[in-house]
C-alpha cells in the first residue's frame, strides 16, 4: 500500500504469461504495458543472500547509525529516520556491495585484478577494499568526475583512467580493459553480489527501527533500491518502497513505466546520473517497488542545505535525494514513518559553498539591491548606514559609473546583503524606501 496525492492506493503487478511475460504495472497513473528483454527474475538475490552478505560485512565496514530527525520530521510532517551511510570510511554506501563482490572472487581472480567504472563512490569502495585485500584495481571514471572523487580513488590505491563524458562511455572502456588485460569486471549496480551487499542497509534500518513504514531510496542504476527492496519485502511485506531520481536522469522511470522523459546533461546529483539502468535491478524494482518520483535540482540543493544546517552532516547530491523527495511530495510522506538513506557525502567543497549560497538566495537571506543615485560624495555612506542600522550585513558593494543606460551624472550602486530571513529582508527594504531611496531587488529568486 502507498499514498499518492493524499489518497491510499494499491500498486498492482500482474504477469501475463500468454504475452511472453509482459508486465502490466499500475503506479497509480494510466496503466502502461512494458515489455522487458527476455530474461528471468534473478531469484539468487533473496533475503537469504542479503543476510549472508550482512554476516560477511560484520567487522569490515561501519554499521552506520539510523536516527530519528525531530526537526526534519516537523518540517515534512512525517517521522523522518536518517541512515547515515555518509559515515562509511569512503563516505558512501557503495563499499558494501563492492566488498561482497571482492570477497566472492577466487584466488586466481584476485591475482589477475579487477576493473570497474564509476562516477566516484563505487570507485572508492572498490579501491579501498581491493587495496586492503591485495587485489590490483583499475577504475574508469567519466572525464567530468569531480576532482575530489578522482583524487580520493587514487589515494585509496587504485589506478584511475578518465574516459568519456558519460558513465556509459566509461563502462564500455572498462569492458575493453577487462577483455584486453584479463581483469575481473566489478559492476557498480547490475551484479547479484553487489545488490545483496547494498540490501544490507535495509536490514540494519529495520532492525534499528522496525516501525519504519516507508523506505525512500535514490536510484542511479538501481543497485541500492533493488537490494533494499528484496531485503525489506522479506522482513516486512507491507512496507512501502519509493525510488527517487533526478529529472535530468530518469532512466529507471523510463524503463519501468515505459515513459519517454528526456535526459539532461548535468545534475548536482552526479552519483545517480545514470542513463543505462541495470537489467537485474530493473526486474527487481519492477517486482518489488511501489513507485518512483522525480525531483529537480532546487529540491536537491535545499535538501543538502537543510541536512547541513539541521543535522550538521554533509551529503552529496545523490545522498540528499530522499529528503528532496519528502520536501517535493509532502502528501506522499505526511503522517508516515519514513526511512531515508543518506547514501553518500562526497561533494566538492567549492560546489558545496555554491549550493549553500544559492539556498540563501532562494530564502531571500542573501540579496542584491541596486540603487540609482546621484554620483556625489556621501551617497554610499548614507545607504550603508541605513542598512547597518537595520542589522543587514553588507557582503559586497559595486559602484557602476560607466553604464550607458544611466545619465552621466548618475551611478548605479549594487549592495549584496545578508539578512536573518525573508521578513528581515522585507523590513530592511522598507527602511530604505522610508528614507527616500528606491532599491531594486536584483537577485532573490525563489527558484
C-alpha positions, 0 to 999 in steps of 0.5 A: 500500500502507498499514498499518492496525492493524499489518497491510499492506493494499491500498486498492482503487478500482474504477469501475463504469461500468454504475452511472453511475460509482459508486465502490466504495472499500475503506479497509480497513473494510466496503466502502461504495458512494458515489455522487458528483454527476455530474461528471468527474475534473478531469484539468487538475490533473496533475503537469504543472500542479503543476510549472508552478505550482512554476516560477511560485512560484520567487522569490515565496514561501519554499521552506520547509525539510523536516527530519528530527525525531530526537526526534519520530521516537523518540517515534512510532517512525517517521522523522518529516520536518517541512515547515515551511510555518509559515515562509511570510511569512503563516505558512501554506501557503495563499499558494501556491495563492492566488498561482497563482490571482492570477497566472492572472487577466487584466488586466481581472480584476485591475482589477475585484478579487477576493473570497474567504472564509476562516477566516484563512490563505487570507485572508492569502495572498490579501491579501498577494499581491493587495496586492503585485500591485495587485489590490483584495481583499475577504475574508469571514471567519466572525464567530468568526475569531480576532482575530489572523487578522482583524487580520493580513488587514487589515494585509496590505491587504485589506478584511475583512467578518465574516459568519456563524458558519460558513465556509459562511455566509461563502462564500455572502456572498462569492458575493453580493459577487462577483455584486453588485460584479463581483469575481473569486471566489478559492476557498480549496480547490475551484479547479484553480489553487489545488490545483496551487499547494498540490501544490507542497509535495509536490514540494519534500518529495520532492525534499528527501527522496525516501525519504519513504514516507508523506505525512500531510496535514490536510484542511479542504476538501481543497485541500492533500491533493488537490494533494499527492496528484496531485503525489506519485502522479506522482513516486512511485506507491507512496507512501502518502497519509493525510488527517487531520481533526478529529472535530468536522469530518469532512466529507471522511470523510463524503463519501468513505466515505459515513459519517454522523459528526456535526459539532461546533461548535468545534475548536482546529483552526479552519483545517480546520473545514470542513463543505462539502468541495470537489467537485474535491478530493473526486474527487481524494482519492477517486482518489488517497488511501489513507485518512483518520483522525480525531483529537480535540482532546487529540491536537491540543493535545499535538501543538502542545505537543510541536512547541513544546517539541521543535522550538521552532516554533509551529503552529496547530491545523490545522498540528499535525494530522499529528503528532496523527495519528502520536501517535493511530495509532502502528501506522499510522506505526511503522517508516515514513518519514513526511512531515508538513506543518506547514501553518500557525502562526497561533494566538492567543497567549492560546489558545496559553498555554491549550493549553500549560497544559492539556498540563501538566495532562494530564502531571500537571506542573501540579496542584491539591491541596486540603487540609482543615485546621484554620483556625489560624495556621501551617497554610499555612506548614507545607504550603508548606514541605513542598512547597518542600522537595520542589522543587514550585513553588507557582503559586497558593494559595486559602484557602476559609473560607466553604464550607458543606460544611466545619465552621466551624472548618475551611478548605479550602486549594487549592495549584496546583503545578508539578512536573518530571513525573508521578513528581515529582508522585507523590513530592511527594504522598507527602511530604505524606501522610508528614507527616500531611496528606491532599491531594486531587488536584483537577485532573490529568486525563489527558484 
